[in-house]
Structures are given as C-alpha cells and as structure tokens.
Amino acid sequence: MKFFIDTANLDEIREANNMGILDGVTTNPSLMAKEGITGEQNILQHYVDICEIVDGPISAEVISTDFEGIVKEGEYLATLHKNIVIKVPMIEDGIKAIKHFTKKGISTNCTLIFSAGQALLAAKAGATYISPFLGRLDDISSNGMDLIAQIRQIYDNYTFDTQILAASVRHPMHIIQCAEIGADVATVPLKAIKALLNHPLTDSGLEKFLADYAKGNS
Ligand code: G3P
C-alpha cells in the first residue's frame, strides 16, 4: 500500500519524506486554508513547493464546479509540474471533466466519494485515483471501511485500473484495516503515520538491550 500525506504543511511533508516512506501528497482547499495559504498565486506556488519536496503524485484540487471551469483550471494546474494530479469533485461535470482529462493523459483524483456507485462512475470515466472519505462516514455512524471493501470488490470484478486512495484517515487502525482490505493508497496525517511506530514492548525491549550492552561494556 502506498502512503500519501494529507496536509499542506511543508514541514510535515518534509518530515514524512525524510522517513523514506512517502509516496505522494494530497491537499484540499481546507488544508491550504489551515496553513494560511490563500490567493491564487500563493496556492499555485505552494503546489510547486510541494512538488519540489516529494517526487510522487501531488493532488491539486480544482475549485470550479462546471465542466469548462474544471477543465481550464485542471489543464493549467497540470502544467505546474509533471507530478500534479488533478483533484476533481464527484459531481456530474466532474465526471465529464475526468473523462476529458483521461483522454488527454492527465492524471485525476476523484474526491468526496461516499458510495460504491460514485466509485463505479469515477472508474468508468477513467479516474487515476478515487478518494473515499472513511472518517467522515464514521462520523455519521456509517462504516467507512465497509465502503473501501465494497469498492475493492467492484474494481477487482472488472479489473479497473483506478486506484483506491483511502482518505479522511484519522488513526492507525484505519491504516491497518485499509492495508488488510487492499486499498492501493492511504492518505494520512503525519500524526497517524507516526503512531504506527509505537509499541510499548519495542520501547522496553530497546531499553533492556541498551542497559545490557552498557553493563557488559562498563
Ligand atoms: O483527504 C481528505 C481529508 O483531508 C479529509 O479529512 O479528517 O477532514 O475528514 P477529514
């Protein structure tokens, strides 16, 4: 399973990249706003800055909701860097735009997926990635992980190339369960990636190894 980091924070992106386990980055307008990145030129420059840190797919989200606007924005974003993936919302004009981008060889990430039917439509349009939002389904007492499993089954039935990019991942168990089900990618906040490192037996085991070494070498 590939690991993307879900943030627009450059320090966190650098930290995850320096661990050597990072395959890509996802952003969205809310994550940009959280970092105080506002204004078209600043946002575009921020995408370029991210591309210079990580050599992998970098999702840049359009804000238009009509076909012509999505295409214009997406085609411009795609010129910023070879690794830019155009993030398009799951709406009718978004599906039409994904089909257009697919024909032009531009990579896409269909975002705000909350049902298997939406995932099927996005795959039919040729989306490179789809982003089902696990945590937000859990938030409304629906089972986000069941959706990942359902989409996995559907894509495998028809050997769709579209990759399942599990999003709105909130904690380490989400990551483990995504890997068990066979999500292609999980996009995760740095805190959840780092939580995978921890186990009390690792800490106590290391403490004892170092103490025993010190005893034998003092
Ligand atoms: O990748 C989508 C993500 O940014 C949304 O996460 O936690 O706001 O549901 P969250």
py3Dmol code that shows the C-alpha trace and the ligand (Angstrom):
import py3Dmol

protein = """\
ATOM      1  CA  MET A   1       0.000   0.000   0.000  1.00  0.00           C
ATOM      2  CA  LYS A   2       1.286   3.434  -0.913  1.00  0.00           C
ATOM      3  CA  PHE A   3       1.456   6.149   1.759  1.00  0.00           C
ATOM      4  CA  PHE A   4       0.481   9.702   0.878  1.00  0.00           C
ATOM      5  CA  ILE A   5       0.498  12.500   3.437  1.00  0.00           C
ATOM      6  CA  ASP A   6      -2.724  14.502   3.737  1.00  0.00           C
ATOM      7  CA  THR A   7      -1.534  18.025   4.506  1.00  0.00           C
ATOM      8  CA  ALA A   8      -0.348  21.292   3.014  1.00  0.00           C
ATOM      9  CA  ASN A   9       2.172  21.808   5.839  1.00  0.00           C
ATOM     10  CA  LEU A  10       5.634  21.836   4.256  1.00  0.00           C
ATOM     11  CA  ASP A  11       7.456  20.898   7.496  1.00  0.00           C
ATOM     12  CA  GLU A  12       5.260  17.815   7.934  1.00  0.00           C
ATOM     13  CA  ILE A  13       5.705  16.890   4.266  1.00  0.00           C
ATOM     14  CA  ARG A  14       9.496  17.169   4.646  1.00  0.00           C
ATOM     15  CA  GLU A  15       9.458  15.111   7.857  1.00  0.00           C
ATOM     16  CA  ALA A  16       7.432  12.268   6.300  1.00  0.00           C
ATOM     17  CA  ASN A  17       9.541  12.395   3.143  1.00  0.00           C
ATOM     18  CA  ASN A  18      12.743  12.195   5.190  1.00  0.00           C
ATOM     19  CA  MET A  19      11.468   8.988   6.821  1.00  0.00           C
ATOM     20  CA  GLY A  20      11.720   7.451   3.349  1.00  0.00           C
ATOM     21  CA  ILE A  21       8.203   6.020   3.346  1.00  0.00           C
ATOM     22  CA  LEU A  22       6.305   8.719   1.481  1.00  0.00           C
ATOM     23  CA  ASP A  23       4.846   8.055  -1.970  1.00  0.00           C
ATOM     24  CA  GLY A  24       2.823  11.238  -2.567  1.00  0.00           C
ATOM     25  CA  VAL A  25       0.808  14.134  -1.146  1.00  0.00           C
ATOM     26  CA  THR A  26      -2.862  15.104  -1.103  1.00  0.00           C
ATOM     27  CA  THR A  27      -4.134  18.590  -0.355  1.00  0.00           C
ATOM     28  CA  ASN A  28      -7.512  20.252  -0.477  1.00  0.00           C
ATOM     29  CA  PRO A  29      -8.759  23.848  -0.085  1.00  0.00           C
ATOM     30  CA  SER A  30      -9.405  23.327   3.648  1.00  0.00           C
ATOM     31  CA  LEU A  31      -5.856  22.048   4.243  1.00  0.00           C
ATOM     32  CA  MET A  32      -4.449  25.030   2.302  1.00  0.00           C
ATOM     33  CA  ALA A  33      -6.548  27.465   4.360  1.00  0.00           C
ATOM     34  CA  LYS A  34      -5.382  25.758   7.572  1.00  0.00           C
ATOM     35  CA  GLU A  35      -1.784  26.661   6.651  1.00  0.00           C
ATOM     36  CA  GLY A  36      -2.813  30.226   5.813  1.00  0.00           C
ATOM     37  CA  ILE A  37      -2.164  29.725   2.087  1.00  0.00           C
ATOM     38  CA  THR A  38      -4.656  31.995   0.329  1.00  0.00           C
ATOM     39  CA  GLY A  39      -4.807  33.756  -3.034  1.00  0.00           C
ATOM     40  CA  GLU A  40      -4.433  32.013  -6.379  1.00  0.00           C
ATOM     41  CA  GLN A  41      -0.744  32.777  -6.931  1.00  0.00           C
ATOM     42  CA  ASN A  42       0.245  31.666  -3.416  1.00  0.00           C
ATOM     43  CA  ILE A  43      -1.717  28.443  -3.775  1.00  0.00           C
ATOM     44  CA  LEU A  44      -0.132  27.662  -7.165  1.00  0.00           C
ATOM     45  CA  GLN A  45       3.346  28.377  -5.760  1.00  0.00           C
ATOM     46  CA  HIS A  46       2.598  26.107  -2.797  1.00  0.00           C
ATOM     47  CA  TYR A  47       1.852  23.205  -5.145  1.00  0.00           C
ATOM     48  CA  VAL A  48       5.206  23.800  -6.852  1.00  0.00           C
ATOM     49  CA  ASP A  49       6.943  23.913  -3.446  1.00  0.00           C
ATOM     50  CA  ILE A  50       5.369  20.552  -2.505  1.00  0.00           C
ATOM     51  CA  CYS A  51       6.411  19.040  -5.857  1.00  0.00           C
ATOM     52  CA  GLU A  52       9.986  20.107  -5.159  1.00  0.00           C
ATOM     53  CA  ILE A  53       9.983  18.188  -1.855  1.00  0.00           C
ATOM     54  CA  VAL A  54       8.276  14.931  -2.852  1.00  0.00           C
ATOM     55  CA  ASP A  55       8.870  13.013  -6.079  1.00  0.00           C
ATOM     56  CA  GLY A  56       5.445  11.396  -6.373  1.00  0.00           C
ATOM     57  CA  PRO A  57       1.829  12.184  -7.206  1.00  0.00           C
ATOM     58  CA  ILE A  58       0.693  15.538  -5.710  1.00  0.00           C
ATOM     59  CA  SER A  59      -3.063  16.178  -5.744  1.00  0.00           C
ATOM     60  CA  ALA A  60      -4.100  19.762  -6.555  1.00  0.00           C
ATOM     61  CA  GLU A  61      -7.824  20.429  -6.223  1.00  0.00           C
ATOM     62  CA  VAL A  62      -9.909  22.498  -8.635  1.00  0.00           C
ATOM     63  CA  ILE A  63     -12.455  24.886  -7.163  1.00  0.00           C
ATOM     64  CA  SER A  64     -14.648  25.210 -10.258  1.00  0.00           C
ATOM     65  CA  THR A  65     -17.816  23.141 -10.360  1.00  0.00           C
ATOM     66  CA  ASP A  66     -18.740  23.491 -14.046  1.00  0.00           C
ATOM     67  CA  PHE A  67     -17.183  21.414 -16.851  1.00  0.00           C
ATOM     68  CA  GLU A  68     -15.463  24.308 -18.665  1.00  0.00           C
ATOM     69  CA  GLY A  69     -14.098  25.756 -15.427  1.00  0.00           C
ATOM     70  CA  ILE A  70     -12.797  22.406 -14.164  1.00  0.00           C
ATOM     71  CA  VAL A  71     -11.087  21.706 -17.490  1.00  0.00           C
ATOM     72  CA  LYS A  72      -9.493  25.171 -17.666  1.00  0.00           C
ATOM     73  CA  GLU A  73      -8.258  25.028 -14.086  1.00  0.00           C
ATOM     74  CA  GLY A  74      -7.117  21.410 -14.312  1.00  0.00           C
ATOM     75  CA  GLU A  75      -5.222  21.885 -17.574  1.00  0.00           C
ATOM     76  CA  TYR A  76      -3.395  24.852 -16.045  1.00  0.00           C
ATOM     77  CA  LEU A  77      -2.595  23.008 -12.803  1.00  0.00           C
ATOM     78  CA  ALA A  78      -1.214  20.121 -14.870  1.00  0.00           C
ATOM     79  CA  THR A  79       1.362  22.489 -16.424  1.00  0.00           C
ATOM     80  CA  LEU A  80       2.818  23.350 -12.989  1.00  0.00           C
ATOM     81  CA  HIS A  81       4.707  20.063 -12.597  1.00  0.00           C
ATOM     82  CA  LYS A  82       4.722  16.590 -14.137  1.00  0.00           C
ATOM     83  CA  ASN A  83       3.637  15.036 -10.811  1.00  0.00           C
ATOM     84  CA  ILE A  84       0.442  17.088 -10.392  1.00  0.00           C
ATOM     85  CA  VAL A  85      -2.771  15.030 -10.180  1.00  0.00           C
ATOM     86  CA  ILE A  86      -5.981  16.989 -10.778  1.00  0.00           C
ATOM     87  CA  LYS A  87      -8.381  16.538  -7.884  1.00  0.00           C
ATOM     88  CA  VAL A  88     -11.958  16.812  -9.123  1.00  0.00           C
ATOM     89  CA  PRO A  89     -15.162  16.656  -7.050  1.00  0.00           C
ATOM     90  CA  MET A  90     -17.644  13.809  -7.541  1.00  0.00           C
ATOM     91  CA  ILE A  91     -20.314  15.743  -9.419  1.00  0.00           C
ATOM     92  CA  GLU A  92     -21.715  15.260 -12.918  1.00  0.00           C
ATOM     93  CA  ASP A  93     -19.489  17.913 -14.506  1.00  0.00           C
ATOM     94  CA  GLY A  94     -16.585  16.466 -12.544  1.00  0.00           C
ATOM     95  CA  ILE A  95     -17.138  13.048 -14.115  1.00  0.00           C
ATOM     96  CA  LYS A  96     -17.286  14.642 -17.581  1.00  0.00           C
ATOM     97  CA  ALA A  97     -14.054  16.511 -16.846  1.00  0.00           C
ATOM     98  CA  ILE A  98     -12.337  13.332 -15.600  1.00  0.00           C
ATOM     99  CA  LYS A  99     -13.234  11.649 -18.900  1.00  0.00           C
ATOM    100  CA  HIS A 100     -11.744  14.658 -20.730  1.00  0.00           C
ATOM    101  CA  PHE A 101      -8.539  14.584 -18.636  1.00  0.00           C
ATOM    102  CA  THR A 102      -8.253  10.806 -19.105  1.00  0.00           C
ATOM    103  CA  LYS A 103      -8.360  11.204 -22.904  1.00  0.00           C
ATOM    104  CA  LYS A 104      -5.614  13.848 -22.646  1.00  0.00           C
ATOM    105  CA  GLY A 105      -3.413  11.654 -20.427  1.00  0.00           C
ATOM    106  CA  ILE A 106      -3.802  13.934 -17.363  1.00  0.00           C
ATOM    107  CA  SER A 107      -3.949  12.084 -14.016  1.00  0.00           C
ATOM    108  CA  THR A 108      -7.013  12.634 -11.827  1.00  0.00           C
ATOM    109  CA  ASN A 109      -8.200  12.034  -8.291  1.00  0.00           C
ATOM    110  CA  CYS A 110     -11.985  11.984  -7.899  1.00  0.00           C
ATOM    111  CA  THR A 111     -12.670  13.345  -4.415  1.00  0.00           C
ATOM    112  CA  LEU A 112     -15.594  13.338  -1.985  1.00  0.00           C
ATOM    113  CA  ILE A 113     -16.562   9.723  -2.709  1.00  0.00           C
ATOM    114  CA  PHE A 114     -19.091   8.376  -0.221  1.00  0.00           C
ATOM    115  CA  SER A 115     -20.745   5.485  -2.104  1.00  0.00           C
ATOM    116  CA  ALA A 116     -19.838   2.493  -4.267  1.00  0.00           C
ATOM    117  CA  GLY A 117     -21.955   3.908  -7.100  1.00  0.00           C
ATOM    118  CA  GLN A 118     -19.886   7.083  -7.142  1.00  0.00           C
ATOM    119  CA  ALA A 119     -16.692   4.990  -7.166  1.00  0.00           C
ATOM    120  CA  LEU A 120     -18.018   2.949 -10.109  1.00  0.00           C
ATOM    121  CA  LEU A 121     -18.843   6.069 -12.147  1.00  0.00           C
ATOM    122  CA  ALA A 122     -15.425   7.621 -11.473  1.00  0.00           C
ATOM    123  CA  ALA A 123     -13.680   4.402 -12.572  1.00  0.00           C
ATOM    124  CA  LYS A 124     -15.806   4.278 -15.744  1.00  0.00           C
ATOM    125  CA  ALA A 125     -14.631   7.831 -16.507  1.00  0.00           C
ATOM    126  CA  GLY A 126     -11.036   6.626 -16.128  1.00  0.00           C
ATOM    127  CA  ALA A 127     -10.055   8.318 -12.849  1.00  0.00           C
ATOM    128  CA  THR A 128      -6.482   7.512 -11.822  1.00  0.00           C
ATOM    129  CA  TYR A 129      -7.486   7.610  -8.128  1.00  0.00           C
ATOM    130  CA  ILE A 130     -10.739   7.859  -6.195  1.00  0.00           C
ATOM    131  CA  SER A 131     -10.848   9.238  -2.664  1.00  0.00           C
ATOM    132  CA  PRO A 132     -13.457   7.631  -0.399  1.00  0.00           C
ATOM    133  CA  PHE A 133     -13.649   9.620   2.871  1.00  0.00           C
ATOM    134  CA  LEU A 134     -13.567   6.994   5.624  1.00  0.00           C
ATOM    135  CA  GLY A 135     -13.585   9.172   8.707  1.00  0.00           C
ATOM    136  CA  ARG A 136     -16.460  11.339   7.553  1.00  0.00           C
ATOM    137  CA  LEU A 137     -18.620   8.232   7.040  1.00  0.00           C
ATOM    138  CA  ASP A 138     -17.661   7.001  10.514  1.00  0.00           C
ATOM    139  CA  ASP A 139     -18.638  10.466  11.794  1.00  0.00           C
ATOM    140  CA  ILE A 140     -22.248   9.890  10.688  1.00  0.00           C
ATOM    141  CA  SER A 141     -22.433   6.330  12.110  1.00  0.00           C
ATOM    142  CA  SER A 142     -21.823   4.699   8.730  1.00  0.00           C
ATOM    143  CA  ASN A 143     -18.958   2.218   8.274  1.00  0.00           C
ATOM    144  CA  GLY A 144     -16.244   3.844   6.160  1.00  0.00           C
ATOM    145  CA  MET A 145     -14.198   0.637   5.998  1.00  0.00           C
ATOM    146  CA  ASP A 146     -17.146  -1.317   4.555  1.00  0.00           C
ATOM    147  CA  LEU A 147     -17.163   1.147   1.661  1.00  0.00           C
ATOM    148  CA  ILE A 148     -13.463   0.518   0.958  1.00  0.00           C
ATOM    149  CA  ALA A 149     -14.119  -3.245   0.885  1.00  0.00           C
ATOM    150  CA  GLN A 150     -17.144  -2.828  -1.397  1.00  0.00           C
ATOM    151  CA  ILE A 151     -15.183  -0.681  -3.863  1.00  0.00           C
ATOM    152  CA  ARG A 152     -12.233  -3.147  -3.764  1.00  0.00           C
ATOM    153  CA  GLN A 153     -14.597  -5.976  -4.731  1.00  0.00           C
ATOM    154  CA  ILE A 154     -16.200  -3.999  -7.574  1.00  0.00           C
ATOM    155  CA  TYR A 155     -12.872  -2.846  -9.027  1.00  0.00           C
ATOM    156  CA  ASP A 156     -11.458  -6.379  -8.818  1.00  0.00           C
ATOM    157  CA  ASN A 157     -14.570  -7.841 -10.513  1.00  0.00           C
ATOM    158  CA  TYR A 158     -13.863  -5.755 -13.603  1.00  0.00           C
ATOM    159  CA  THR A 159     -10.098  -5.175 -13.251  1.00  0.00           C
ATOM    160  CA  PHE A 160     -10.497  -1.394 -13.217  1.00  0.00           C
ATOM    161  CA  ASP A 161      -7.092   0.326 -13.092  1.00  0.00           C
ATOM    162  CA  THR A 162      -8.455   3.129 -10.880  1.00  0.00           C
ATOM    163  CA  GLN A 163      -6.619   3.156  -7.560  1.00  0.00           C
ATOM    164  CA  ILE A 164      -8.483   3.329  -4.257  1.00  0.00           C
ATOM    165  CA  LEU A 165      -6.954   6.215  -2.290  1.00  0.00           C
ATOM    166  CA  ALA A 166      -8.442   5.929   1.190  1.00  0.00           C
ATOM    167  CA  ALA A 167      -8.909   9.464   2.570  1.00  0.00           C
ATOM    168  CA  SER A 168     -10.165  11.104   5.748  1.00  0.00           C
ATOM    169  CA  VAL A 169      -7.997   8.546   7.522  1.00  0.00           C
ATOM    170  CA  ARG A 170      -7.845   9.532  11.171  1.00  0.00           C
ATOM    171  CA  HIS A 171      -5.887   6.905  13.159  1.00  0.00           C
ATOM    172  CA  PRO A 172      -3.510   3.922  12.851  1.00  0.00           C
ATOM    173  CA  MET A 173      -6.258   1.266  12.857  1.00  0.00           C
ATOM    174  CA  HIS A 174      -7.769   2.912   9.768  1.00  0.00           C
ATOM    175  CA  ILE A 175      -4.370   2.476   8.080  1.00  0.00           C
ATOM    176  CA  ILE A 176      -4.054  -1.190   9.090  1.00  0.00           C
ATOM    177  CA  GLN A 177      -7.605  -2.010   8.010  1.00  0.00           C
ATOM    178  CA  CYS A 178      -7.085  -0.269   4.657  1.00  0.00           C
ATOM    179  CA  ALA A 179      -3.988  -2.419   4.124  1.00  0.00           C
ATOM    180  CA  GLU A 180      -5.913  -5.595   5.062  1.00  0.00           C
ATOM    181  CA  ILE A 181      -8.687  -4.794   2.590  1.00  0.00           C
ATOM    182  CA  GLY A 182      -6.238  -3.882  -0.162  1.00  0.00           C
ATOM    183  CA  ALA A 183      -6.651  -0.127  -0.629  1.00  0.00           C
ATOM    184  CA  ASP A 184      -3.996   0.951  -3.125  1.00  0.00           C
ATOM    185  CA  VAL A 185      -3.126   4.116  -1.203  1.00  0.00           C
ATOM    186  CA  ALA A 186      -3.907   5.622   2.191  1.00  0.00           C
ATOM    187  CA  THR A 187      -3.536   9.366   2.584  1.00  0.00           C
ATOM    188  CA  VAL A 188      -2.837  10.079   6.190  1.00  0.00           C
ATOM    189  CA  PRO A 189      -1.962  12.944   8.553  1.00  0.00           C
ATOM    190  CA  LEU A 190       1.628  12.820   9.875  1.00  0.00           C
ATOM    191  CA  LYS A 191       0.376  12.088  13.406  1.00  0.00           C
ATOM    192  CA  ALA A 192      -1.293   8.830  12.282  1.00  0.00           C
ATOM    193  CA  ILE A 193       1.763   7.764  10.251  1.00  0.00           C
ATOM    194  CA  LYS A 194       3.988   8.306  13.311  1.00  0.00           C
ATOM    195  CA  ALA A 195       1.544   6.452  15.572  1.00  0.00           C
ATOM    196  CA  LEU A 196       2.398   3.301  13.579  1.00  0.00           C
ATOM    197  CA  LEU A 197       5.914   3.464  15.030  1.00  0.00           C
ATOM    198  CA  ASN A 198       4.857   2.937  18.615  1.00  0.00           C
ATOM    199  CA  HIS A 199       4.723  -0.237  20.711  1.00  0.00           C
ATOM    200  CA  PRO A 200       5.483  -0.409  24.458  1.00  0.00           C
ATOM    201  CA  LEU A 201       7.313  -3.741  24.011  1.00  0.00           C
ATOM    202  CA  THR A 202       9.610  -2.079  21.472  1.00  0.00           C
ATOM    203  CA  ASP A 203      10.395   0.666  23.990  1.00  0.00           C
ATOM    204  CA  SER A 204      11.007  -1.702  26.915  1.00  0.00           C
ATOM    205  CA  GLY A 205      12.917  -4.173  24.716  1.00  0.00           C
ATOM    206  CA  LEU A 206      15.239  -1.450  23.427  1.00  0.00           C
ATOM    207  CA  GLU A 207      15.744  -0.085  26.926  1.00  0.00           C
ATOM    208  CA  LYS A 208      16.849  -3.555  28.114  1.00  0.00           C
ATOM    209  CA  PHE A 209      19.155  -4.169  25.129  1.00  0.00           C
ATOM    210  CA  LEU A 210      20.901  -0.841  25.751  1.00  0.00           C
ATOM    211  CA  ALA A 211      21.126  -1.455  29.517  1.00  0.00           C
ATOM    212  CA  ASP A 212      22.623  -4.945  28.980  1.00  0.00           C
ATOM    213  CA  TYR A 213      25.114  -3.561  26.465  1.00  0.00           C
ATOM    214  CA  ALA A 214      26.118  -0.841  28.953  1.00  0.00           C
ATOM    215  CA  LYS A 215      26.590  -3.459  31.745  1.00  0.00           C
ATOM    216  CA  GLY A 216      28.818  -5.627  29.537  1.00  0.00           C
ATOM    217  CA  ASN A 217      30.894  -2.663  28.357  1.00  0.00           C
ATOM    218  CA  SER A 218      31.300  -0.612  31.527  1.00  0.00           C
TER     219      SER A 218
END
"""
ligand_1 = """\
10
G3P
O -8.220 13.503 2.411
C -9.416 14.096 2.826
C -9.213 14.704 4.156
O -8.397 15.831 4.083
C -10.448 14.944 4.889
O -10.160 14.560 6.168
O -10.415 14.499 8.562
O -11.336 16.454 7.241
O -12.422 14.226 7.131
P -11.136 14.965 7.345
"""
view = py3Dmol.view(width=600, height=400)
view.addModel(protein, "pdb")
view.setStyle({"model": 0}, {"cartoon": {"style": "trace"}})
view.addModel(ligand_1, "xyz")
view.setStyle({"model": 1}, {"stick": {}})
view.zoomTo()
view.show()
